[in-house]
Amino acid sequence: DIFLNNYTTAYEQKNLMAFSRFFTVNATENGKPLNDVLPAYAELFHSARTLRFTVSPNKYEHNQGQLHLRGRFTIAMTFKDEVTTSGQGDITFRLTDTTPPQVQTLRYTFDQ
């Protein structure tokens, strides 16, 4: 999937400008406006030495001019102080039906 490949590549490259372009101006992440969470991304991208992020889609739906993508994600990070962390969980995107698609709503949860 071209969208997911480009999205995860921008994330792994820690390119906040490129990453933010995947979202509409009124996008939300876990119910919060994207503008409220962008500073957390900036901090993460600055403090991480490496990021590995993958999304494995399980289901695509197209209805009412929107695309819904559900799947699983995995993330692994090494910080500049060599501390490592990783996680995985469920992820859901609601995307615009445009070329290229943009994220309107992003929801994810980490497995416990």
C-alpha positions as CSV (number, residue, x, y, z in Angstrom):
1,D,0.0,0.0,0.0
2,I,1.6,3.3,-1.2
3,F,-0.1,5.4,1.5
4,L,1.1,3.2,4.4
5,N,4.6,2.9,2.9
6,N,4.9,6.7,2.6
7,Y,3.4,7.3,6.0
8,T,5.6,4.9,7.9
9,T,8.7,6.1,6.0
10,A,8.1,9.7,7.0
11,Y,7.7,8.6,10.6
12,E,10.9,6.5,10.5
13,Q,12.8,9.3,9.0
14,K,11.6,11.6,11.8
15,N,10.5,14.2,9.3
16,L,7.8,16.2,11.1
17,M,7.0,18.4,8.2
18,A,6.5,15.4,5.8
19,F,4.7,13.4,8.4
20,S,2.2,16.2,9.2
21,R,1.3,16.5,5.6
22,F,-0.5,13.1,5.8
23,F,-3.2,14.7,8.0
24,T,-6.1,17.0,7.2
25,V,-6.0,20.4,8.9
26,N,-8.8,19.3,11.3
27,A,-7.4,15.8,11.9
28,T,-7.6,14.1,15.3
29,E,-5.4,11.5,17.0
30,N,-7.1,9.5,19.7
31,G,-9.7,12.3,20.0
32,K,-7.2,15.1,20.3
33,P,-6.7,17.8,17.6
34,L,-3.5,17.0,15.6
35,N,-2.1,20.4,16.5
36,D,-2.2,19.5,20.1
37,V,-0.1,16.3,19.6
38,L,2.4,17.6,17.0
39,P,4.7,18.9,19.8
40,A,4.9,15.3,21.2
41,Y,5.9,14.0,17.8
42,A,8.5,16.8,17.5
43,E,10.0,15.7,20.9
44,L,9.9,12.0,20.0
45,F,11.6,12.6,16.6
46,H,14.3,14.8,18.3
47,S,15.0,12.4,21.1
48,A,15.0,9.1,19.1
49,R,18.1,7.9,17.4
50,T,16.2,5.3,15.4
51,L,12.5,4.6,14.9
52,R,11.0,1.4,13.3
53,F,7.3,1.6,12.6
54,T,5.2,-0.8,10.6
55,V,1.4,-1.0,10.0
56,S,-0.1,-4.3,8.8
57,P,-3.5,-3.7,7.4
58,N,-6.3,-6.2,8.2
59,K,-9.3,-4.5,6.7
60,Y,-10.1,-1.8,4.2
61,E,-13.6,-0.3,3.9
62,H,-14.9,2.4,1.5
63,N,-18.1,4.2,2.3
64,Q,-19.6,7.6,2.1
65,G,-16.6,9.1,0.5
66,Q,-14.2,7.9,3.1
67,L,-11.7,5.1,3.4
68,H,-11.4,3.1,6.7
69,L,-8.2,1.1,7.3
70,R,-7.9,-1.1,10.3
71,G,-4.8,-3.0,11.2
72,R,-1.9,-3.7,13.7
73,F,1.2,-1.6,14.3
74,T,4.6,-2.3,15.7
75,I,7.0,0.3,16.9
76,A,10.6,0.0,18.2
77,M,12.7,3.0,19.3
78,T,16.3,3.6,20.3
79,F,16.8,6.9,22.0
80,K,20.0,8.9,21.9
81,D,21.0,7.6,25.4
82,E,20.7,4.1,24.0
83,V,17.5,3.3,25.9
84,T,15.2,1.1,23.8
85,T,11.5,0.6,23.9
86,S,8.9,-1.2,21.7
87,G,5.2,-1.9,21.5
88,Q,2.4,-3.0,19.3
89,G,-1.4,-2.7,19.1
90,D,-4.4,-1.9,17.1
91,I,-4.6,1.1,14.7
92,T,-7.5,2.6,12.7
93,F,-7.3,5.3,10.1
94,R,-10.2,7.2,8.6
95,L,-8.9,8.7,5.4
96,T,-10.2,11.1,2.8
97,D,-11.1,9.5,-0.5
98,T,-8.6,11.7,-2.4
99,T,-5.3,11.3,-4.1
100,P,-3.3,11.1,-2.0
101,P,-5.5,10.2,0.9
102,Q,-5.1,12.2,4.1
103,V,-5.8,11.1,7.7
104,Q,-9.0,12.6,9.2
105,T,-9.0,10.4,12.3
106,L,-6.3,8.2,13.7
107,R,-6.9,5.9,16.7
108,Y,-4.6,3.4,18.2
109,T,-4.1,1.5,21.4
110,F,-1.1,-0.4,22.7
111,D,-1.5,-4.0,23.8
112,Q,-1.2,-4.4,27.5
